[in-house]
Amino acid sequence: MSEGATNPGAEDAPLGDDSVLPFQLDALDLRGRVARLDRTLDRILTQHRYPPSVCALLGEATLLAAMIGQAMKLRYKFSIQAKGEGPVSLIAADYRPGEGGVGPAEMRAYAQFDPEATPETMDDPYSLLGEGLFAMTIDQGPRMTPYQGLTPLVAGGLTACAETYFAQSEQIATRFTTAIGQAAEPGGARRWRAGGVMLQHLAEFGESAQAEAEKRGPSGEDGLMTAQDVADLGDQSEAWNRANILLDTAEEIELIGPHVTPERLLVRLFHEETPRVYPAQAITFGCSCSREKVSDLLSKYPENAVREMTTEDGDITADCQFCGAQYRFALDEVIAV
């Protein structure tokens, strides 16, 4: 571990819960993130009482959003969405950086699904999405046009979709490993926890390497590029393969924690590469909904549509799908009557 990093052997080492730890492996020309979500994820998953099968999908998406979002230069919001034609029709997770670049980042997430067609548990929750699209959106704020990248839902889960996106759209070799589960301290209540590691190759490729890649063609599903296709460009595949072999040794209990800190996990996986770490980003639950935003949205609807939304009491109600907040308006607050 480089100078200034937390001492992995220290008695008072922080657990690293609800945080994203950036790191770099200079010897392999790789950067990465270690994410650990605890209370933030538990609140997201339990406030709507999602079944465990949906929790597994939403937990994976939230973990990916934390790692990818923290790695970007964001001013406003990064989002992941998976839209499918199966019993689970939508998985959505948002990451917002700390205000002014300081303070904890905020996360929220929600799912849309058919309760009657969605089993409580299953070995492959990802299959509940069926065919569909995977989207990553960078929103830099008001008066800025969001950037959105799309790829099909591919075999292997949401992590495979994210890896495919980076390979196909950005030509960056990217690898994720994630774990989601419930755990409890002795005598404590069970809580959802998740942990993961993200690796990205920093190499840049010239025109000759690009031409060779086009000649070989992509090896992924539906003719899409894979992380290995990108890593094979130039002469960087050996370093990429070594990093993946080491990452494959990460155990679920190490990823989820809490007894193995992110720093200790990095040292255990990549001690020969001397990982260089940066200050961790704290994560907390946060929703950007507000009464003012809902009122502004309602004001854009035609008057006849607004009147159709009224309850028997003559009020208009709106619920936030992310945090469950309920807003109630009198009709004359929305339209002039």
SERO-4910 file (N, C-alpha, C, O; in steps of 0.05 Angstrom, whole numbers):
BEGIN
 pado doro    nc1    nc2    nc3   cac1   cac2   cac3    cc1    cc2    cc3    oc1    oc2    oc3
  Met    A     17    -24      0      0      0      0     18     25      0     37     26     15
  Ser    A     11     44    -17     28     67    -19     26     85      5      8     83     21
  Glu    A     45    104      6     46    123     29     21    139     31      9    147     11
  Gly    A     11    142     56    -13    158     61    -38    141     62    -59    151     69
  Ala    A    -36    115     55    -59     98     56    -64     87     84    -46     88    101
  Thr    A    -88     78     89    -94     66    115    -77     41    119    -74     25    100
  Asn    A    -66     38    142    -50     15    148    -68    -10    151    -85    -11    169
  Pro    A    -65    -30    133    -83    -53    134    -81    -68    160   -100    -83    167
  Gly    A    -60    -65    175    -58    -81    200    -65    -65    224    -64    -75    247
  Ala    A    -74    -40    221    -80    -23    244   -105    -34    259   -124    -43    247
  Glu    A   -104    -32    285   -126    -42    302   -151    -26    297   -173    -37    298
  Asp    A   -148      0    292   -171     17    290   -178     23    260   -191     43    255
  Ala    A   -170      5    242   -177     10    214   -207     12    210   -221     -5    220
  Pro    A   -216     31    194   -245     34    190   -255     11    173   -241     -1    157
  Leu    A   -281      5    178   -293    -18    164   -297    -11    134   -298    -29    118
  Gly    A   -300     14    128   -304     22    100   -332     18     90   -337     18     66
  Asp    A   -352     14    108   -380     11     99   -390     37     87   -381     59     94
  Asp    A   -408     34     68   -421     57     54   -399     76     44   -398     99     51
  Ser    A   -381     65     27   -360     81     16   -350     69    -10   -355     45    -16
  Val    A   -336     85    -26   -322     76    -50   -293     85    -48   -288    109    -44
  Leu    A   -275     66    -50   -247     71    -47   -233     70    -75   -232     49    -87
  Pro    A   -223     93    -85   -209     93   -110   -180     82   -106   -168     87    -85
  Phe    A   -170     68   -127   -142     58   -125   -131     56   -153   -145     58   -173
  Gln    A   -105     53   -154    -91     50   -179    -69     29   -176    -56     27   -155
  Leu    A    -66     13   -197    -45     -7   -198    -25      1   -220    -28     -6   -243
  Asp    A     -5     17   -213     13     29   -232     28      7   -248     33     10   -272
  Ala    A     35    -14   -234     51    -35   -248     35    -49   -270     48    -59   -289
  Leu    A      9    -48   -269     -8    -61   -289    -23    -41   -306    -38    -48   -324
  Asp    A    -18    -15   -301    -32      6   -316    -62      4   -313    -77      6   -333
  Leu    A    -71      0   -289    -99     -4   -283   -108     16   -261    -92     23   -244
  Arg    A   -133     24   -263   -146     39   -241   -170     23   -232   -179      5   -246
  Gly    A   -181     30   -208   -204     15   -199   -218     28   -176   -210     49   -167
  Arg    A   -239     15   -167   -255     23   -144   -263     -1   -128   -270    -22   -139
  Val    A   -262      2   -102   -274    -18    -84   -298     -5    -70   -295     15    -58
  Ala    A   -321    -17    -73   -346     -6    -61   -356    -24    -40   -355    -49    -42
  Arg    A   -367    -12    -19   -379    -27      3   -405    -12     11   -403     11     20
  Leu    A   -428    -25      8   -453    -12     15   -466    -28     37   -468    -52     36
  Asp    A   -476    -14     57   -488    -26     81   -515    -13     86   -535    -21     74
  Arg    A   -516      6    105   -542     18    112   -555     32     89   -580     32     87
  Thr    A   -540     44     71   -552     57     48   -567     37     31   -590     42     23
  Leu    A   -555     14     25   -568     -6      9   -591    -18     23   -612    -23     12
  Asp    A   -588    -23     49   -610    -35     65   -635    -18     64   -657    -28     62
  Arg    A   -631      8     67   -654     26     66   -668     25     38   -692     24     37
  Ile    A   -651     26     17   -663     25    -10   -679      0    -14   -701      2    -26
  Leu    A   -670    -23     -5   -683    -48    -11   -706    -54      8   -725    -67      0
  Thr    A   -705    -45     32   -726    -52     52   -749    -32     52   -771    -40     61
  Gln    A   -745     -7     44   -767     12     47   -790      6     28   -813     14     33
  His    A   -785     -9      7   -806    -17    -11   -814    -47     -8   -832    -57    -21
  Arg    A   -799    -60     10   -805    -89     15   -804   -106    -10   -821   -122    -16
  Tyr    A   -782   -101    -25   -779   -117    -50   -773   -147    -42   -761   -152    -21
  Pro    A   -782   -166    -58   -774   -194    -54   -745   -198    -58   -732   -182    -73
  Pro    A   -733   -218    -45   -703   -222    -48   -693   -224    -77   -671   -215    -82
  Ser    A   -709   -235    -95   -700   -237   -123   -697   -209   -135   -678   -205   -150
  Val    A   -715   -191   -129   -713   -163   -139   -690   -149   -124   -676   -133   -136
  Cys    A   -687   -154    -99   -666   -142    -83   -638   -148    -95   -621   -131    -95
  Ala    A   -635   -173   -104   -609   -181   -116   -603   -164   -140   -580   -156   -144
  Leu    A   -623   -160   -158   -619   -144   -182   -614   -115   -175   -595   -103   -186
  Leu    A   -630   -104   -157   -627    -76   -150   -602    -71   -135   -589    -50   -139
  Gly    A   -593    -89   -118   -568    -87   -104   -545    -86   -123   -526    -71   -119
  Glu    A   -545   -103   -144   -524   -103   -163   -522    -77   -179   -501    -66   -183
  Ala    A   -546    -67   -187   -546    -41   -201   -536    -18   -184   -522     -1   -194
  Thr    A   -544    -18   -159   -535      4   -141   -505      3   -137   -492     24   -137
  Leu    A   -494    -21   -134   -465    -24   -131   -450    -15   -155   -430     -1   -153
  Leu    A   -460    -22   -179   -448    -13   -204   -449     17   -206   -429     30   -214
  Ala    A   -472     29   -200   -474     58   -202   -455     72   -183   -444     94   -190
  Ala    A   -450     61   -159   -432     73   -140   -403     73   -151   -390     93   -150
  Met    A   -395     51   -162   -367     48   -172   -363     65   -197   -343     79   -199
  Ile    A   -381     63   -216   -378     78   -241   -381    108   -236   -366    124   -246
  Gly    A   -402    115   -221   -407    143   -216   -384    157   -202   -377    180   -209
  Gln    A   -372    143   -183   -350    156   -168   -325    159   -186   -309    176   -180
  Ala    A   -323    143   -207   -300    145   -224   -303    167   -245   -284    172   -260
  Met    A   -326    179   -247   -331    200   -267   -328    228   -255   -331    232   -231
  Lys    A   -323    247   -272   -323    275   -264   -352    286   -267   -359    297   -288
  Leu    A   -367    283   -246   -395    289   -247   -401    316   -233   -388    322   -213
  Arg    A   -419    331   -244   -429    355   -230   -457    350   -219   -466    364   -201
  Tyr    A   -472    330   -231   -500    327   -223   -508    298   -217   -513    291   -193
  Lys    A   -509    281   -237   -520    254   -232   -511    234   -253   -508    240   -276
  Phe    A   -506    209   -243   -501    186   -261   -523    165   -255   -529    160   -232
  Ser    A   -534    153   -276   -556    134   -273   -551    109   -288   -539    109   -310
  Ile    A   -560     87   -277   -561     61   -291   -590     52   -292   -604     53   -272
  Gln    A   -598     42   -315   -625     31   -318   -623      5   -335   -608      4   -354
  Ala    A   -639    -14   -327   -643    -39   -343   -673    -42   -347   -688    -45   -329
  Lys    A   -681    -41   -373   -709    -44   -380   -713    -70   -394   -700    -76   -414
  Gly    A   -731    -86   -383   -735   -113   -394   -764   -118   -401   -782   -103   -393
  Glu    A   -769   -140   -415   -795   -148   -423   -806   -171   -405   -827   -182   -410
  Gly    A   -791   -178   -384   -799   -199   -366   -815   -189   -342   -824   -166   -342
  Pro    A   -818   -205   -322   -833   -197   -297   -821   -172   -284   -836   -157   -272
  Val    A   -795   -169   -285   -782   -144   -276   -778   -126   -300   -762   -133   -318
  Ser    A   -793   -104   -301   -792    -87   -324   -772    -64   -322   -763    -54   -343
  Leu    A   -764    -57   -298   -745    -35   -295   -729    -38   -270   -739    -43   -248
  Ile    A   -703    -34   -272   -684    -31   -250   -670     -4   -254   -658      0   -275
  Ala    A   -670     13   -234   -658     40   -237   -643     47   -212   -652     43   -189
  Ala    A   -619     59   -216   -603     68   -193   -589     94   -201   -579     97   -223
  Asp    A   -589    113   -182   -577    139   -186   -554    144   -167   -556    137   -143
  Tyr    A   -533    157   -176   -511    166   -159   -507    196   -163   -505    205   -186
  Arg    A   -507    211   -141   -502    240   -143   -478    247   -125   -477    240   -102
  Pro    A   -458    261   -137   -434    268   -121   -441    287    -98   -461    300    -99
  Gly    A   -423    288    -79   -427    307    -57   -429    335    -67   -416    343    -86
  Glu    A   -444    351    -53   -448    379    -60   -422    394    -62   -406    394    -42
  Gly    A   -416    406    -85   -391    420    -88   -366    403    -88   -344    413    -84
  Gly    A   -370    377    -92   -348    358    -91   -339    350    -64   -319    335    -61
  Val    A   -353    358    -43   -347    350    -16   -371    338     -3   -394    340    -13
  Gly    A   -367    324     19   -389    311     32   -396    284     19   -385    278     -2
  Pro    A   -414    269     31   -421    242     21   -436    244     -5   -453    262     -9
  Ala    A   -431    225    -23   -448    222    -47   -474    210    -39   -476    196    -19
  Glu    A   -495    216    -54   -522    206    -48   -531    186    -69   -525    189    -93
  Met    A   -544    165    -60   -554    144    -78   -583    138    -72   -593    140    -50
  Arg    A   -597    130    -94   -625    121    -92   -629    101   -114   -614    100   -134
  Ala    A   -649     84   -111   -655     63   -131   -683     53   -127   -694     54   -105
  Tyr    A   -695     42   -149   -721     29   -146   -725      9   -169   -710      9   -188
  Ala    A   -745     -7   -166   -752    -28   -186   -781    -28   -192   -798    -21   -175
  Gln    A   -788    -35   -217   -816    -39   -225   -818    -69   -233   -802    -79   -248
  Phe    A   -838    -83   -222   -840   -111   -227   -869   -120   -223   -885   -106   -210
  Asp    A   -876   -143   -234   -902   -155   -231   -901   -174   -207   -889   -195   -208
  Pro    A   -914   -167   -184   -912   -183   -160   -922   -212   -164   -912   -230   -152
  Glu    A   -942   -215   -181   -954   -242   -185   -936   -260   -202   -938   -284   -200
  Ala    A   -919   -248   -219   -902   -264   -236   -873   -265   -227   -857   -278   -239
  Thr    A   -867   -251   -205   -839   -250   -195   -836   -268   -170   -848   -263   -150
  Pro    A   -820   -290   -172   -817   -307   -149   -801   -293   -127   -785   -275   -133
  Glu    A   -805   -302   -102   -790   -290    -80   -760   -294    -83   -745   -275    -80
  Thr    A   -752   -318    -89   -724   -324    -92   -720   -342   -117   -738   -356   -125
  Met    A   -697   -341   -129   -690   -358   -151   -660   -357   -156   -646   -338   -147
  Asp    A   -649   -377   -169   -620   -379   -173   -610   -358   -192   -587   -349   -190
  Asp    A   -626   -349   -211   -618   -330   -232   -637   -307   -234   -653   -306   -252
  Pro    A   -636   -288   -215   -655   -265   -216   -653   -249   -241   -673   -237   -250
  Tyr    A   -630   -249   -254   -626   -233   -278   -645   -242   -300   -653   -225   -317
  Ser    A   -652   -267   -301   -670   -277   -321   -698   -264   -319   -713   -265   -338
  Leu    A   -704   -252   -296   -730   -239   -293   -733   -215   -311   -756   -206   -316
  Leu    A   -711   -204   -320   -713   -181   -338   -720   -189   -367   -733   -173   -381
  Gly    A   -713   -213   -375   -718   -221   -402   -701   -205   -422   -679   -195   -415
  Glu    A   -711   -201   -446   -697   -185   -466   -702   -156   -460   -722   -148   -450
  Gly    A   -682   -139   -468   -685   -111   -463   -660    -95   -468   -642   -104   -482
  Leu    A   -658    -72   -455   -636    -53   -459   -624    -46   -432   -637    -44   -412
  Phe    A   -598    -41   -433   -582    -31   -410   -573     -3   -417   -562      2   -439
  Ala    A   -578     17   -399   -571     45   -405   -555     56   -382   -559     51   -359
  Met    A   -535     72   -390   -520     89   -371   -522    118   -380   -517    124   -403
  Thr    A   -530    135   -361   -536    163   -368   -519    182   -350   -518    179   -326
  Ile    A   -506    201   -363   -491    222   -349   -507    248   -352   -510    258   -374
  Asp    A   -516    258   -330   -532    283   -329   -515    304   -314   -511    301   -290
  Gln    A   -506    325   -328   -490    345   -316   -506    369   -305   -495    389   -298
  Gly    A   -533    366   -304   -549    386   -291   -567    401   -310   -568    396   -334
  Pro    A   -583    420   -298   -602    436   -314   -588    450   -337   -565    459   -335
  Arg    A   -603    453   -359   -593    466   -383   -570    452   -397   -557    463   -415
  Met    A   -565    427   -389   -545    411   -402   -559    386   -413   -576    374   -400
  Thr    A   -551    378   -437   -563    355   -450   -551    329   -439   -526    326   -441
  Pro    A   -566    311   -427   -555    287   -416   -543    269   -438   -553    269   -461
  Tyr    A   -522    255   -431   -511    235   -450   -519    207   -441   -516    200   -418
  Gln    A   -530    192   -460   -539    165   -453   -527    144   -473   -528    148   -497
  Gly    A   -516    123   -462   -506    101   -478   -523     76   -473   -531     70   -451
  Leu    A   -528     61   -495   -546     38   -493   -532     13   -504   -517     15   -524
  Thr    A   -536     -9   -491   -529    -35   -502   -551    -55   -496   -567    -50   -477
  Pro    A   -553    -77   -511   -573    -97   -504   -566   -111   -477   -543   -111   -469
  Leu    A   -587   -121   -464   -582   -138   -441   -568   -164   -451   -580   -178   -467
  Val    A   -544   -169   -440   -529   -192   -449   -528   -213   -427   -533   -207   -404
  Ala    A   -520   -237   -435   -518   -258   -415   -496   -252   -395   -476   -240   -401
  Gly    A   -501   -260   -369   -481   -256   -349   -488   -236   -327   -473   -233   -308
  Gly    A   -511   -223   -330   -519   -204   -309   -514   -175   -316   -503   -169   -337
  Leu    A   -522   -158   -297   -518   -129   -301   -488   -121   -302   -481   -103   -317
  Thr    A   -471   -136   -288   -443   -130   -289   -432   -136   -318   -416   -120   -328
  Ala    A   -442   -157   -330   -433   -163   -358   -443   -141   -377   -430   -134   -396
  Cys    A   -467   -131   -372   -478   -109   -388   -460    -84   -386   -454    -72   -407
  Ala    A   -451    -77   -362   -434    -54   -358   -407    -59   -371   -396    -40   -384
  Glu    A   -396    -83   -369   -370    -89   -382   -373    -86   -412   -355    -76   -425
  Thr    A   -395    -96   -423   -400    -95   -452   -402    -66   -461   -392    -58   -482
  Tyr    A   -416    -49   -445   -419    -21   -452   -392     -8   -455   -386      5   -475
  Phe    A   -374    -11   -435   -348      2   -435   -331     -8   -459   -317      7   -471
  Ala    A   -333    -34   -465   -318    -45   -487   -328    -35   -514   -313    -27   -531
  Gln    A   -354    -36   -517   -366    -30   -542   -367      1   -548   -360      9   -570
  Ser    A   -374     16   -528   -378     45   -532   -354     62   -526   -349     82   -539
  Glu    A   -338     54   -506   -315     70   -498   -288     57   -504   -268     70   -502
  Gln    A   -289     32   -512   -264     17   -517   -245     18   -494   -222     24   -496
  Ile    A   -257     13   -470   -241     11   -445   -246    -16   -433   -269    -24   -427
  Ala    A   -225    -31   -430   -227    -58   -418   -235    -54   -388   -221    -42   -373
  Thr    A   -258    -65   -381   -269    -61   -354   -279    -87   -343   -291   -104   -357
  Arg    A   -274    -92   -317   -282   -116   -304   -295   -109   -277   -285    -92   -262
  Phe    A   -317   -122   -270   -330   -119   -244   -333   -147   -231   -338   -167   -245
  Thr    A   -330   -147   -205   -339   -171   -190   -355   -160   -166   -347   -141   -153
  Thr    A   -378   -172   -162   -397   -161   -141   -408   -184   -125   -409   -207   -133
  Ala    A   -418   -177   -101   -431   -196    -84   -452   -181    -67   -447   -159    -58
  Ile    A   -476   -193    -65   -498   -181    -50   -510   -203    -31   -513   -226    -39
  Gly    A   -516   -195     -7   -528   -214     11   -537   -201     37   -535   -177     40
  Gln    A   -548   -217     55   -557   -207     81   -538   -218    103   -530   -241    102
  Ala    A   -532   -201    122   -514   -209    143   -523   -195    169   -538   -175    168
  Ala    A   -514   -206    191   -521   -194    217   -499   -199    237   -486   -220    237
  Glu    A   -493   -178    253   -475   -182    276   -489   -199    297   -513   -200    297
  Pro    A   -474   -212    314   -487   -229    335   -507   -213    351   -501   -192    362
  Gly    A   -532   -223    351   -553   -210    366   -566   -187    351   -585   -175    361
  Gly    A   -557   -181    327   -568   -158    312   -587   -168    290   -588   -191    284
  Ala    A   -601   -148    278   -619   -155    257   -604   -159    231   -583   -148    226
  Arg    A   -616   -175    213   -604   -180    187   -607   -155    169   -628   -143    169
  Arg    A   -585   -147    155   -586   -124    137   -574   -132    111   -557   -150    109
  Trp    A   -583   -119     90   -572   -123     64   -544   -109     63   -541    -87     72
  Arg    A   -526   -123     51   -499   -112     46   -490   -120     18   -500   -139      6
  Ala    A   -472   -104      7   -461   -110    -19   -433   -100    -21   -425    -80     -8
  Gly    A   -417   -112    -37   -389   -103    -42   -380   -111    -69   -390   -130    -81
  Gly    A   -361    -95    -80   -352   -102   -107   -326    -88   -113   -317    -69    -99
  Val    A   -313    -97   -134   -288    -85   -144   -292    -80   -174   -303    -96   -189
  Met    A   -282    -57   -182   -282    -49   -211   -253    -45   -220   -237    -32   -206
  Leu    A   -246    -56   -242   -219    -52   -254   -222    -41   -282   -240    -49   -297
  Gln    A   -205    -21   -289   -206    -10   -316   -177     -7   -326   -160      3   -312
  His    A   -173    -15   -351   -147    -12   -364   -143     17   -373   -162     29   -384
  Leu    A   -120     29   -368   -115     57   -375   -101     60   -402    -95     83   -410
  Ala    A    -96     38   -416    -81     40   -441    -97     55   -463   -121     53   -464
  Glu    A    -83     69   -480    -94     82   -504    -83     68   -528    -59     61   -529
  Phe    A   -100     64   -548    -92     48   -571    -91     66   -597   -108     83   -601
  Gly    A    -71     60   -613    -68     75   -638    -85     63   -661   -100     44   -657
  Glu    A    -82     75   -684    -98     67   -707    -92     39   -716   -110     24   -725
  Ser    A    -67     31   -714    -59      4   -723    -73    -18   -706    -82    -38   -716
  Ala    A    -75    -12   -679    -88    -31   -662   -118    -32   -667   -130    -54   -666
  Gln    A   -130     -9   -673   -158     -8   -679   -164    -24   -705   -184    -38   -707
  Ala    A   -147    -21   -724   -150    -35   -750   -149    -65   -746   -164    -80   -758
  Glu    A   -130    -73   -729   -127   -102   -724   -152   -113   -709   -160   -135   -715
  Ala    A   -163    -97   -691   -187   -105   -677   -210   -109   -696   -226   -128   -694
  Glu    A   -213    -90   -715   -235    -91   -734   -231   -116   -752   -251   -128   -761
  Lys    A   -206   -123   -758   -201   -146   -775   -209   -172   -761   -220   -190   -773
  Arg    A   -202   -173   -735   -209   -198   -719   -239   -199   -714   -251   -221   -715
  Gly    A   -251   -177   -710   -280   -176   -704   -285   -181   -674   -269   -193   -661
  Pro    A   -308   -171   -664   -315   -175   -636   -322   -204   -630   -331   -219   -647
  Ser    A   -317   -212   -605   -322   -240   -598   -346   -243   -579   -352   -265   -571
  Gly    A   -359   -221   -573   -381   -222   -553   -407   -230   -566   -410   -234   -590
  Glu    A   -427   -232   -548   -454   -238   -556   -465   -217   -575   -461   -193   -571
  Asp    A   -479   -226   -596   -492   -208   -615   -472   -190   -629   -479   -168   -637
  Gly    A   -447   -200   -633   -427   -184   -647   -417   -160   -632   -409   -140   -644
  Leu    A   -418   -160   -605   -409   -138   -589   -381   -143   -579   -372   -165   -575
  Met    A   -366   -121   -575   -339   -122   -564   -340   -131   -535   -359   -126   -521
  Thr    A   -319   -145   -526   -316   -153   -498   -292   -139   -486   -275   -128   -501
  Ala    A   -290   -140   -460   -266   -129   -446   -241   -142   -456   -220   -128   -459
  Gln    A   -242   -168   -461   -218   -182   -470   -210   -173   -498   -186   -171   -504
  Asp    A   -230   -168   -516   -224   -157   -542   -208   -131   -540   -189   -128   -555
  Val    A   -217   -114   -522   -203    -88   -519   -175    -92   -507   -156    -80   -516
  Ala    A   -173   -109   -487   -147   -114   -474   -127   -126   -493   -103   -122   -490
  Asp    A   -137   -141   -513   -119   -154   -532   -107   -134   -553    -89   -141   -567
  Leu    A   -118   -110   -553   -106    -90   -570    -79    -83   -560    -74    -82   -535
  Gly    A    -60    -78   -577    -33    -71   -568    -20    -95   -554    -24   -117   -563
  Asp    A     -5    -89   -533     10   -110   -519      3   -110   -489     20   -117   -473
  Gln    A    -21   -103   -482    -29   -100   -454    -44   -124   -443    -52   -124   -420
  Ser    A    -49   -144   -459    -66   -166   -450    -54   -182   -427    -69   -192   -410
  Glu    A    -27   -184   -426    -15   -199   -404    -21   -186   -377    -28   -200   -358
  Ala    A    -18   -160   -375    -25   -146   -350    -54   -148   -343    -61   -153   -320
  Trp    A    -71   -146   -363   -100   -148   -359   -107   -176   -349   -123   -179   -330
  Asn    A    -96   -196   -361   -102   -224   -353    -92   -230   -325   -106   -243   -309
  Arg    A    -69   -219   -318    -59   -223   -290    -78   -211   -270    -85   -223   -250
  Ala    A    -87   -186   -275   -105   -173   -257   -131   -188   -253   -142   -190   -231
  Asn    A   -141   -200   -275   -166   -215   -274   -162   -241   -258   -180   -249   -243
  Ile    A   -140   -254   -262   -134   -278   -246   -134   -273   -217   -145   -288   -201
  Leu    A   -121   -251   -209   -120   -243   -181   -147   -235   -171   -154   -243   -148
  Leu    A   -163   -221   -187   -189   -213   -178   -208   -237   -174   -226   -236   -157
  Asp    A   -204   -257   -190   -220   -281   -188   -217   -295   -161   -234   -312   -154
  Thr    A   -196   -289   -146   -192   -302   -120   -208   -288    -98   -209   -298    -75
  Ala    A   -221   -265   -104   -236   -251    -83   -260   -268    -75   -275   -277    -92
  Glu    A   -264   -272    -49   -286   -287    -39   -310   -269    -32   -306   -245    -26
  Glu    A   -334   -280    -33   -358   -265    -27   -356   -251      0   -364   -228      3
  Ile    A   -347   -265     20   -345   -254     47   -326   -230     48   -329   -212     64
  Glu    A   -305   -231     31   -286   -209     30   -298   -185     17   -293   -162     25
  Leu    A   -314   -189     -4   -327   -167    -18   -348   -154     -1   -350   -129      0
  Ile    A   -365   -170     12   -388   -159     27   -379   -146     53   -390   -126     62
  Gly    A   -359   -157     66   -349   -147     92   -368   -156    114   -385   -174    110
  Pro    A   -366   -143    138   -350   -119    144   -322   -124    155   -307   -105    159
  His    A   -315   -149    160   -291   -155    176   -265   -152    159   -244   -149    170
  Val    A   -268   -152    133   -245   -147    115   -249   -119    103   -268   -115     87
  Thr    A   -233   -100    110   -236    -73    100   -228    -72     71   -214    -90     61
  Pro    A   -237    -51     56   -229    -49     28   -199    -48     25   -189    -59      5
  Glu    A   -185    -34     43   -156    -33     41   -143    -60     44   -125    -68     29
  Arg    A   -153    -76     63   -142   -103     67   -148   -121     43   -131   -137     35
  Leu    A   -171   -117     31   -178   -133      8   -159   -127    -15   -149   -145    -29
  Leu    A   -153   -101    -20   -134    -93    -41   -107   -106    -36    -95   -116    -55
  Val    A    -97   -104    -12    -71   -115     -6    -71   -145    -10    -51   -157    -20
  Arg    A    -92   -158     -1    -94   -188     -5    -93   -195    -34    -81   -215    -42
  Leu    A   -108   -180    -51   -110   -187    -79    -85   -178    -95    -75   -193   -112
  Phe    A    -74   -154    -90    -54   -142   -107    -29   -133    -92    -18   -112    -99
  His    A    -21   -148    -72      2   -138    -55     27   -135    -72     43   -117    -66
  Glu    A     32   -152    -91     56   -150   -107     56   -126   -125     77   -116   -134
  Glu    A     32   -115   -131     29    -92   -149     30    -66   -133     29    -44   -146
  Thr    A     31    -67   -107     32    -44    -89     10    -24    -96     15     -3   -108
  Pro    A    -15    -30    -90    -37    -12    -97    -34     15    -84    -27     18    -61
  Arg    A    -40     36   -100    -40     64    -91    -69     73    -87    -84     72   -106
  Val    A    -75     81    -63   -103     88    -57   -106    118    -53    -87    132    -47
  Tyr    A   -131    127    -57   -138    155    -54   -160    157    -33   -171    137    -25
  Pro    A   -167    181    -24   -188    184     -3   -214    171    -12   -223    174    -34
  Ala    A   -226    156      7   -251    143      1   -274    163      0   -274    184     14
  Gln    A   -294    157    -17   -318    173    -19   -340    161     -2   -348    138     -7
  Ala    A   -350    175     17   -372    165     34   -398    165     17   -402    182      0
  Ile    A   -415    145     23   -441    142      9   -463    143     29   -461    132     51
  Thr    A   -485    156     22   -509    157     39   -534    156     21   -532    161     -3
  Phe    A   -557    149     33   -582    150     18   -590    179     15   -588    195     33
  Gly    A   -600    186     -8   -610    213    -13   -628    213    -37   -623    200    -57
  Cys    A   -650    229    -36   -669    231    -58   -672    261    -65   -673    278    -47
  Ser    A   -673    266    -90   -675    294    -99   -703    304   -103   -708    326   -113
  Cys    A   -723    287    -96   -750    296   -100   -757    318    -80   -744    321    -59
  Ser    A   -777    334    -87   -786    356    -69   -814    364    -77   -823    358    -99
  Arg    A   -828    377    -59   -855    386    -65   -854    406    -88   -872    406   -105
  Glu    A   -834    423    -89   -832    443   -110   -828    429   -138   -841    438   -157
  Lys    A   -812    408   -139   -807    395   -165   -832    380   -174   -838    381   -198
  Val    A   -847    368   -155   -872    354   -163   -892    374   -173   -906    370   -192
  Ser    A   -894    397   -158   -913    418   -166   -907    428   -194   -925    433   -211
  Asp    A   -881    432   -199   -873    442   -226   -879    422   -247   -888    430   -269
  Leu    A   -876    397   -242   -883    376   -261   -913    376   -267   -921    374   -290
  Leu    A   -929    377   -246   -958    376   -250   -968    401   -266   -987    399   -280
  Ser    A   -954    423   -262   -963    447   -276   -959    445   -306   -971    461   -321
  Lys    A   -944    426   -315   -939    423   -344   -960    406   -357   -961    404   -382
  Tyr    A   -978    392   -341   -999    375   -352  -1022    393   -361  -1027    414   -349
  Pro    A  -1037    385   -382  -1062    399   -389  -1082    399   -366  -1082    380   -350
  Glu    A  -1099    419   -365  -1118    421   -343  -1136    397   -341  -1141    388   -319
  Asn    A  -1146    386   -364  -1164    363   -363  -1149    339   -351  -1162    322   -337
  Ala    A  -1123    336   -357  -1108    313   -346  -1104    316   -316  -1106    296   -301
  Val    A  -1100    340   -307  -1096    345   -278  -1122    339   -264  -1122    327   -242
  Arg    A  -1145    348   -275  -1170    343   -262  -1176    313   -259  -1189    304   -240
  Glu    A  -1167    297   -279  -1171    268   -278  -1154    255   -256  -1160    233   -248
  Met    A  -1134    269   -246  -1117    258   -225  -1128    263   -197  -1119    251   -178
  Thr    A  -1149    279   -195  -1159    286   -168  -1172    262   -154  -1184    245   -167
  Thr    A  -1170    261   -128  -1183    241   -112  -1211    249   -106  -1220    270   -114
  Glu    A  -1226    231    -91  -1253    238    -83  -1254    262    -65  -1275    276    -64
  Asp    A  -1232    268    -51  -1231    292    -34  -1224    317    -50  -1223    339    -38
  Gly    A  -1219    314    -75  -1213    337    -92  -1183    345    -91  -1176    366   -100
  Asp    A  -1166    327    -80  -1138    332    -79  -1123    316   -101  -1134    298   -113
  Ile    A  -1098    324   -105  -1080    309   -123  -1057    299   -107  -1045    313    -92
  Thr    A  -1052    273   -109  -1030    260    -94  -1009    250   -113  -1015    241   -136
  Ala    A   -984    250   -104   -962    239   -120   -942    226   -101   -936    237    -80
  Asp    A   -932    203   -109   -913    188    -93   -886    187   -108   -885    183   -132
  Cys    A   -864    190    -93   -837    186   -105   -831    156   -106   -832    143    -85
  Gln    A   -825    147   -129   -819    118   -132   -793    110   -118   -789     87   -111
  Phe    A   -775    130   -115   -749    124   -103   -750    122    -73   -741    102    -61
  Cys    A   -761    143    -60   -760    144    -31   -786    140    -17   -788    137      7
  Gly    A   -808    139    -33   -834    134    -21   -848    159    -10   -870    157      2
  Ala    A   -836    182    -13   -848    207     -2   -875    212    -17   -877    207    -41
  Gln    A   -894    221     -2   -921    227    -12   -926    257    -11   -921    270      9
  Tyr    A   -936    267    -34   -942    295    -36   -972    299    -42   -983    285    -59
  Arg    A   -985    317    -29  -1013    322    -33  -1017    352    -40  -1006    370    -26
  Phe    A  -1033    357    -60  -1038    385    -69  -1069    389    -72  -1083    371    -80
  Ala    A  -1077    413    -64  -1105    421    -70  -1105    428   -100  -1085    436   -111
  Leu    A  -1129    425   -112  -1131    429   -141  -1123    457   -148  -1110    462   -169
  Asp    A  -1130    477   -132  -1123    505   -139  -1093    511   -134  -1085    533   -141
  Glu    A  -1078    492   -123  -1049    496   -122  -1035    490   -148  -1013    498   -153
  Val    A  -1049    474   -165  -1037    465   -189  -1048    480   -214  -1033    487   -232
  Ile    A  -1074    485   -214  -1086    500   -236  -1102    523   -225  -1111    522   -202
  Ala    A  -1107    543   -241  -1125    565   -233  -1154    556   -237  -1161    549   -259
  Val    A  -1169    557   -216  -1197    547   -217  -1216    571   -212  -1240    568   -212
***
